[in-house]
Amino acid sequence: CRPESLPENYDEVVKQCSSEGIYQLSMAFKELQKSKFRDFPRENVERDLSFVGVLNFKNMLRDETPQMIQQLKEGDVDSIMVTGDSLLTGIHIAKECGMIRPDQKVVLGQNIAGSKIVAWMDDSDRFVELPPLEELKRHPDIALCVSGAVWSTILENNRDEALQLVEHIRVYGRCTPNDKVSVVSALIDKGYITSMCGDGGNDCGALKTAHVGIALSDAEASIVSPFTSLDKSITSIVDVLKEGRCALASAFASYKYMIMYGQIQTINQITCAYFQITFAEWCWIFMDGFWVLSMAFSLPLAKAAKILAPERPTSSLLGAYTMSSVLGVLLLNVSFTTLAMSALYHQEWYQCRKYDGTDVSNVLVIGDNYEATVLFLVVGYQFISSAMTYNFGYNFREGWFQNRLFVLLVCIFTIIHFYVTLVPGSLSCMFRVNCSNDNVVRTITSSTPKPINNFFNSTIMPVSFRWELVFIMILNAIVIMSYDYFIVNGIGKKYGRRWKKHRQQQKSENIQDFASVGTEIELTETEII
């Protein structure tokens, strides 16, 4: 525009409006001869214009945005803004939605004309000196904000310095598509797990570069993003995080259960080899088929928690949390197996009914004894109770009873198991436990019922001992569930977080490096809010 057409306070008014979150379009004109209009290059058309005025408009913040940003903070997710709008407009919106706290001091980066030097200024346009880079992390009251041009300058001058600053910059304004990509790339290089959301074609590069891209429109952004928001709202970010953490927690629940299944079965086989016994065919079908498959299938079906958890679930297969859960439950299961066999050996009626193990050539013979009966009943229920232990949702999945298919299967299997334990009959004889020849049924591989193959033609136990076994099984389930809930996920996780935080502080002090500790970063465009 021609300088004489501009008001004297033009820069002040435009800056003030931008700082209030107002978007502006400056309007100007010039007269052109109609005959020469088509022959004019664009740069000539836009030269020597006469200023007319400024068109102001404002995008109101969505009602749910501040609440979502707060949920992200409570979920240990850091939010920053990367926008193509004015830096001052971005700062205003960041303050409104909570990305910049009221107690934080905003410091803006400015390029010094004619040089590649970046100066830092406060919101009153006074030059300020930043603390040394290695000490910036100790000043959470400082919020750095830069334009895309300033960020490019910092990145070109010293990439290491840019990587140290990137985790302290809250707002990036006037960013080109390449600037957005460079910001996301810098965060990824620092080790952060990064999510990007945007709704325009200028966000496509950053959406594709981030670990998780969330498109908030059905336009170009949805093509490159693995996720597209149906309601075009920032709430989709929280939903993706909750579902992702739920999926990870569910995967580890199934992983721990399958590890526990293998370990229980190994201990079971060793015990069988020691006593020179085995189980009936239906026992193996339930242990290696119905129980393990149904529990492993239904265990991860729990839905995501309603509230974003304040931490992420573990992602370490052999970490302290996973191993303490698996090894602790395994040790307790072995203890209760030993307790059940010890209880059997102390029964007076059992002393003359011990299995001698003289003939191990026939698997049908070595399964009809009290040792196999007790071992199957107690160890068999551990397949169910161990799955019950790992069904707890904690902070990432819905409550224990909300996994309805799993609860239904647990109830069905528990009723069947306790009925077999307490009531001698055809059902118990199918497993050849708590059975006499009066109720024997045919096995899978035989066409006629097979009698109980021991000297007493029975594996029926006294009623009092049956209830004793039920008590042991129930106590086994309560103890392992309490251990995993209160010890591993209660006391253990509490002190584990303290120890991890202490190690991170020591590492930061010793090497003065701000390596990522796995915090998730979410970038937002001003257009989405």
C-alpha positions, 0 to 999 in steps of 0.5 A: 500500500501507499504509505500515505494511505495507511493510518499512523497507528496501523501497526499498533491497532493490527497488533492489538487486534491480533493479541485479542485473538481477532483474525484480520484481512486488510483491504486496499484498491487501485484503479486499472484500465479495463483494456490492460487488466488482463495483461498486468502481471500480479505483482504490478496489480498489487503495487501502489494500492490505497488502503481502505480498511481492515476486515475483522472476524473472530473464531470462537473457542469451542466449549469443550476445548479447554476441558479437553486440554485439561484432560490431556494435561491430567493424562500426562500429555503435553499440548502445543500449537502449530498454526499458520495464523498470526503468532499473537492470535495463536498465543491468545487462543493458547491462553484461552484453552489452557495451553499457556497457563496464566502464571507463565511469562510469554517470551517471543522470538524475533529475527534481527533484520539483516542477520541470522540472530534470534532475539527474545522479547516479552509481551511488552516488546522489551528484550529479555535474556533467556536462562541457559538452555540446560536450565530452561527445564527448571523454569516452567514459568516461561512459555516460549513462542516463535513464528515459523520464520524464527523457528527455521532460523534457529533450526538452520543456525544450530540444530542441537539448540533447536532440539533443546528449545523445541520442548519449551516452545508452546506456540508456533505461528505463521507456519508453512507446511514445511515448518509444521513438518520440521516441528513434528520431526524435531519432537520425534528426534527428541524421542517424543511420541507425537500426535498431530491433528489438523483439518487442512491441506497444509497439515498433510505433511505434519499429519503423515510425519507424526506417529499418529495423525488425526484428521478433523475434516473429510478433505485432503487431511483425511487421506494421509491420516490413519484416523479421521474424526467423525465429529470434527472435534478435539475430543477425538484426540482424547478418544484416540489416546484412551482407546490406544492405552486401553488396547495396550493394557488389554494386549498386556493382560492377554500376554501375561495370562498366556505366560501364566498359562504356560507356567502353570501348565509346566508346573502341572506337568512336572508335578504329574511326572513326579507322582507318575500320574496324568489326567483324563482326556476331558481334563486336558481338553478343558485346560488346553482348549475351553479355558485358555481359549475362552479366557484369552479371547474375552480378556481383552474385550473390555472397553476403554476407561471413561477418563484419560489415565494420568500415566501410560500403561507399561510397554515393556515385556520384560520390565519390572512391572510385568515380571513382578505381576507374572512371577508373583502370581505364579509363586502364589499359585505354586504355593496353593498347589503345594497347600492342596497336595499337603492337605490331601497327604494329611487326610486320614482316609487317604493314607491307605489310598495312596497311588503307588505308581507301579504301572505307568504304561497305561494312561487310563490307569494312572489318571484314576487316583486322588493325586490327579483329582486334587491336582486337576481341581486346584490347578485347573481353577488357577487357569480361571482365577489367573484370568480373573486377576488380569481382568482388572482395568485399573486406569486404562480399561473399564471396571472388572464387571464391565467386561460382560462376556468375560464375567459370564464365562468366568461364572459358567466355568466356576459353577461347573468347576465347583459342581464337579468338586462338590457333587459326584455324578456323571459330570464329575465322572466325565473328568474322572474326578470325584467319581465312582463306577456307578456314574462312569461315562465313556471317554472321547476315544472309547465307545463304552464307559470305562470303570475307575481303574484303581483298587477302590473303583472310586475317586470320591472324596469325603464331603468335608475335604471337598469343601476344603478344596473349594475353600483353597480355590477361592482363597487362591483366587482372592490372594492372587487378585489382591496381590496384583491389585494392591501390591503390583498396581498399588504399592509397586507402581507408586514406588516405581514412579518415584524411582523412575522420576528420581532416575530422570532427575539424576540423568538430567542433572548429570548430562544436562540433557533433556531426553524424552521420558515418553511423554506424548505430545499433541499438536493442534491447529487453531482452526480446529478449536 
